[in-house]
Amino acid sequence: MRSNQITIKDIARILSISPSTVSRALKDHPDINVDTKKAVNDLAGKLKYQPNAVALSLKNSRSYTIGIIIPEIVHYFFSSVISGIEDVASQKGYTVIICQSNESYIREVANCKALLSHRIDGLVVSVSKETQNFDHLIDLQESGIPLVFFDRVAPEVDADQVVIDDLEASYKATRHLIETGRKRIAHFAGPQNLVIGRDRLQGYMNALTEAGIPIDNRLIVEADTFEKARNMVVTMLDAGIIPDGIFAVNDMTAIGAMQTIQKRGYKIPDDISIVGFSDGYLSGITDPHLSSVDQHGYEMGTTAAEMLFNRILSDETEYIPEVKVLYADLIIRGSSLKE
């Protein structure tokens, strides 16, 4: 049964703003304008809002367990992030509970509920493709559980983040294709509701614009899985849309495109060059080997874990979130430049 205690969500609902905006206003965050801060604080005072005492008490009652939620464990990138997190957690004497959302919002919410019931001390998370409502993550925060996002972040949630500069990395990958003489470069993109999907598309477009190459919307398609890439290559080639280069949002997409292109009689990189993203182990066993952006998953995992433990072990209950941006390398192989 719901208690009568006023929560951040109550204030947000009354003022028709997001819970994260209320949280930042109460913390006097500089990103929130003066009028919003005043409205939030006035209403909080009127309703006698008090921070959640249970959340504060969790700081002194640890389970020595942290949670990880990832979209899919089969991806090399996510498994390498897990390795980094687990190594740091082990050094700190912590156990790790790993959950995968399978790119499902409903399952991600269920993961959060399960981890909350296990009284985790903190959570590292990369959101699913479907997730556009972040209340379940805000609920964890209000319960006193620190969050760190990696790779796929939730801008609406005030929490630490560790990411790469996706825009710059995608620009670099596309520019490499341009420098090797490619002029009809397709982008097999990710979902545009995700920040990484938008940033990788923008980096691609920035490189084309800088080089004076017109952006052809027929060459920009949403295809972020192996099967989607295979189907999209068939669709494009059958329609007479033949790119001379492809920048793919991830390696599995790039490999799906490679296999189908080769089956249709085109040579890589002679006819069509391809660059992927994540630089997993498969990039070294394709024929030719796949050029790809190295996201440094293990480093991302260790960085995210260190950020999380800084919050868990801190006496502070309120803080300004930190964003750490890691450098990404473009690894050039035979799929875009003859070896």
PAFIVO-399455 format. One line per field, with one value per residue (C-alpha): x, y, z; residue in one letter; residue number from 0. Coordinates in steps of 0.25 Angstrom, whole numbers. Example, Ala and Ser with C-alpha at 12.3 -4.5 7.8 and 13.67 -1.06 7.14 Angstrom:
BEGIN
X	c(49; 55)
Y	c(-18; -4)
Z	c(31; 29)
residu	c(a; s)
num	c(0; 1)
This chain:
BEGIN
X	c(0; 5; 10; 6; 20; 22; 32; 40; 30; 18; 25; 28; 14; 8; 17; 17; 32; 41; 45; 60; 57; 51; 63; 73; 65; 65; 80; 81; 87; 92; 85; 71; 66; 62; 47; 47; 56; 46; 34; 40; 45; 32; 24; 33; 32; 17; 16; 26; 35; 46; 57; 55; 60; 61; 70; 79; 80; 85; 98; 101; 95; 103; 100; 114; 107; 105; 97; 99; 88; 93; 85; 91; 102; 106; 112; 127; 126; 117; 124; 137; 130; 126; 140; 145; 134; 136; 151; 149; 137; 146; 157; 147; 141; 128; 119; 113; 99; 98; 84; 81; 69; 70; 67; 53; 48; 39; 50; 59; 48; 47; 63; 62; 52; 59; 72; 65; 60; 74; 78; 89; 98; 99; 96; 104; 94; 93; 79; 71; 67; 52; 55; 49; 43; 53; 44; 49; 64; 59; 52; 65; 72; 61; 64; 78; 85; 95; 95; 106; 102; 111; 110; 95; 91; 78; 79; 67; 74; 84; 95; 109; 113; 125; 124; 133; 131; 122; 121; 136; 138; 128; 133; 147; 142; 134; 146; 155; 145; 145; 160; 161; 153; 139; 128; 115; 116; 104; 101; 94; 89; 84; 71; 70; 63; 77; 88; 98; 90; 88; 102; 108; 98; 103; 117; 115; 108; 118; 129; 121; 118; 132; 137; 126; 119; 103; 95; 87; 76; 74; 88; 84; 76; 73; 80; 87; 87; 93; 79; 75; 88; 87; 72; 76; 87; 78; 68; 78; 85; 71; 67; 80; 85; 100; 109; 124; 125; 117; 119; 112; 107; 113; 122; 110; 103; 116; 118; 104; 106; 119; 114; 102; 111; 121; 110; 104; 118; 124; 138; 142; 149; 150; 136; 130; 138; 133; 135; 129; 128; 133; 145; 141; 148; 140; 146; 160; 154; 145; 151; 156; 158; 148; 152; 145; 145; 151; 142; 151; 140; 149; 154; 140; 136; 147; 144; 129; 132; 142; 132; 121; 130; 133; 119; 116; 127; 125; 118; 111; 96; 95; 105; 107; 107; 121; 123; 135; 138; 148; 156; 152; 162; 160; 166; 168; 168; 166; 151; 154; 168; 176; 185)
Y	c(0; 14; 23; 37; 42; 52; 48; 54; 48; 54; 68; 65; 61; 73; 82; 74; 73; 61; 55; 57; 72; 72; 65; 75; 87; 82; 81; 95; 89; 100; 94; 97; 111; 120; 120; 105; 104; 113; 106; 93; 97; 105; 93; 84; 93; 94; 79; 77; 68; 61; 52; 37; 32; 18; 23; 30; 18; 9; 17; 10; -4; -11; -24; -24; -27; -19; -21; -20; -19; -20; -21; -35; -43; -50; -37; -36; -22; -24; -37; -29; -18; -28; -34; -20; -18; -31; -29; -16; -22; -34; -25; -18; -31; -29; -39; -36; -40; -39; -37; -35; -28; -35; -21; -21; -9; -19; -28; -16; -12; -26; -26; -14; -19; -32; -25; -16; -28; -33; -20; -17; -5; 0; -2; -1; -1; 1; 3; -5; -1; 0; 8; 22; 23; 23; 24; 10; 15; 28; 19; 12; 25; 30; 17; 21; 12; 20; 18; 18; 18; 13; 13; 15; 26; 32; 47; 49; 42; 50; 39; 37; 33; 26; 27; 29; 41; 34; 46; 48; 33; 32; 44; 38; 24; 31; 41; 28; 23; 37; 37; 24; 29; 25; 35; 27; 23; 17; 17; 5; 12; 9; 13; 28; 28; 25; 36; 27; 24; 39; 43; 32; 37; 51; 48; 41; 53; 63; 55; 55; 70; 74; 66; 73; 60; 62; 54; 43; 39; 26; 22; 24; 12; 6; -7; -11; -26; -37; -41; -26; -23; -35; -32; -17; -20; -29; -18; -7; -15; -20; -5; -2; 6; 2; 8; 8; 8; 5; 10; 1; 4; -9; -21; -31; -21; -19; -35; -37; -27; -33; -47; -43; -33; -45; -54; -45; -45; -32; -31; -25; -15; -13; -11; -7; -4; -6; -1; -6; -2; -9; -17; -30; -43; -46; -34; -42; -55; -49; -50; -39; -35; -24; -10; -5; 6; 0; 4; -1; -9; -14; 0; 5; -6; -3; 12; 10; 1; 11; 22; 14; 10; 24; 27; 15; 17; 32; 39; 49; 46; 57; 60; 66; 54; 53; 49; 42; 41; 30; 31; 22; 16; 13; 0; -1; -15; -21; -18; -4; -4; -15; -22)
Z	c(0; -4; 7; 8; 7; -4; -15; -26; -35; -28; -30; -45; -48; -42; -49; -62; -63; -62; -49; -53; -54; -40; -35; -41; -37; -22; -24; -30; -42; -52; -64; -58; -60; -48; -50; -50; -38; -30; -34; -30; -17; -14; -16; -9; 3; 2; 2; 12; 3; 10; 4; 5; 18; 13; 1; 11; 20; 9; 9; 22; 19; 8; 1; -5; -19; -31; -43; -58; -69; -83; -96; -101; -95; -108; -113; -112; -108; -96; -91; -91; -83; -73; -72; -68; -58; -51; -50; -42; -34; -30; -25; -17; -11; -18; -25; -39; -43; -58; -65; -80; -86; -99; -105; -98; -89; -81; -78; -74; -64; -59; -58; -49; -40; -38; -35; -25; -18; -17; -10; -19; -15; -29; -44; -57; -69; -84; -88; -98; -112; -108; -95; -96; -82; -71; -58; -54; -54; -46; -36; -33; -31; -22; -14; -12; -22; -30; -45; -56; -71; -82; -97; -97; -88; -83; -84; -75; -63; -55; -54; -57; -71; -78; -93; -105; -115; -124; -133; -135; -137; -148; -154; -154; -160; -171; -174; -176; -187; -194; -193; -200; -212; -208; -212; -210; -196; -189; -174; -168; -156; -142; -135; -135; -121; -116; -114; -120; -132; -135; -132; -142; -152; -150; -151; -164; -169; -164; -172; -185; -184; -181; -193; -202; -204; -205; -195; -202; -192; -200; -195; -180; -175; -161; -161; -148; -148; -156; -163; -165; -172; -181; -185; -187; -196; -205; -205; -209; -220; -226; -226; -234; -222; -222; -211; -213; -197; -185; -171; -161; -147; -142; -146; -148; -157; -165; -166; -170; -181; -185; -187; -196; -204; -207; -210; -221; -227; -223; -217; -204; -204; -219; -222; -208; -196; -182; -168; -155; -141; -128; -133; -127; -129; -142; -149; -149; -156; -167; -181; -183; -169; -165; -162; -150; -139; -126; -114; -103; -96; -85; -82; -82; -72; -62; -63; -61; -49; -43; -44; -38; -26; -24; -22; -13; -4; -3; 9; -1; -4; -14; -25; -39; -49; -57; -71; -76; -91; -95; -108; -119; -130; -144; -148; -163; -169; -182; -184; -187; -191; -198; -188)
residu	c(m; r; s; n; q; i; t; i; k; d; i; a; r; i; l; s; i; s; p; s; t; v; s; r; a; l; k; d; h; p; d; i; n; v; d; t; k; k; a; v; n; d; l; a; g; k; l; k; y; q; p; n; a; v; a; l; s; l; k; n; s; r; s; y; t; i; g; i; i; i; p; e; i; v; h; y; f; f; s; s; v; i; s; g; i; e; d; v; a; s; q; k; g; y; t; v; i; i; c; q; s; n; e; s; y; i; r; e; v; a; n; c; k; a; l; l; s; h; r; i; d; g; l; v; v; s; v; s; k; e; t; q; n; f; d; h; l; i; d; l; q; e; s; g; i; p; l; v; f; f; d; r; v; a; p; e; v; d; a; d; q; v; v; i; d; d; l; e; a; s; y; k; a; t; r; h; l; i; e; t; g; r; k; r; i; a; h; f; a; g; p; q; n; l; v; i; g; r; d; r; l; q; g; y; m; n; a; l; t; e; a; g; i; p; i; d; n; r; l; i; v; e; a; d; t; f; e; k; a; r; n; m; v; v; t; m; l; d; a; g; i; i; p; d; g; i; f; a; v; n; d; m; t; a; i; g; a; m; q; t; i; q; k; r; g; y; k; i; p; d; d; i; s; i; v; g; f; s; d; g; y; l; s; g; i; t; d; p; h; l; s; s; v; d; q; h; g; y; e; m; g; t; t; a; a; e; m; l; f; n; r; i; l; s; d; e; t; e; y; i; p; e; v; k; v; l; y; a; d; l; i; i; r; g; s; s; l; k; e)
num	c(0; 1; 2; 3; 4; 5; 6; 7; 8; 9; 10; 11; 12; 13; 14; 15; 16; 17; 18; 19; 20; 21; 22; 23; 24; 25; 26; 27; 28; 29; 30; 31; 32; 33; 34; 35; 36; 37; 38; 39; 40; 41; 42; 43; 44; 45; 46; 47; 48; 49; 50; 51; 52; 53; 54; 55; 56; 57; 58; 59; 60; 61; 62; 63; 64; 65; 66; 67; 68; 69; 70; 71; 72; 73; 74; 75; 76; 77; 78; 79; 80; 81; 82; 83; 84; 85; 86; 87; 88; 89; 90; 91; 92; 93; 94; 95; 96; 97; 98; 99; 100; 101; 102; 103; 104; 105; 106; 107; 108; 109; 110; 111; 112; 113; 114; 115; 116; 117; 118; 119; 120; 121; 122; 123; 124; 125; 126; 127; 128; 129; 130; 131; 132; 133; 134; 135; 136; 137; 138; 139; 140; 141; 142; 143; 144; 145; 146; 147; 148; 149; 150; 151; 152; 153; 154; 155; 156; 157; 158; 159; 160; 161; 162; 163; 164; 165; 166; 167; 168; 169; 170; 171; 172; 173; 174; 175; 176; 177; 178; 179; 180; 181; 182; 183; 184; 185; 186; 187; 188; 189; 190; 191; 192; 193; 194; 195; 196; 197; 198; 199; 200; 201; 202; 203; 204; 205; 206; 207; 208; 209; 210; 211; 212; 213; 214; 215; 216; 217; 218; 219; 220; 221; 222; 223; 224; 225; 226; 227; 228; 229; 230; 231; 232; 233; 234; 235; 236; 237; 238; 239; 240; 241; 242; 243; 244; 245; 246; 247; 248; 249; 250; 251; 252; 253; 254; 255; 256; 257; 258; 259; 260; 261; 262; 263; 264; 265; 266; 267; 268; 269; 270; 271; 272; 273; 274; 275; 276; 277; 278; 279; 280; 281; 282; 283; 284; 285; 286; 287; 288; 289; 290; 291; 292; 293; 294; 295; 296; 297; 298; 299; 300; 301; 302; 303; 304; 305; 306; 307; 308; 309; 310; 311; 312; 313; 314; 315; 316; 317; 318; 319; 320; 321; 322; 323; 324; 325; 326; 327; 328; 329; 330; 331; 332; 333; 334; 335; 336; 337; 338)
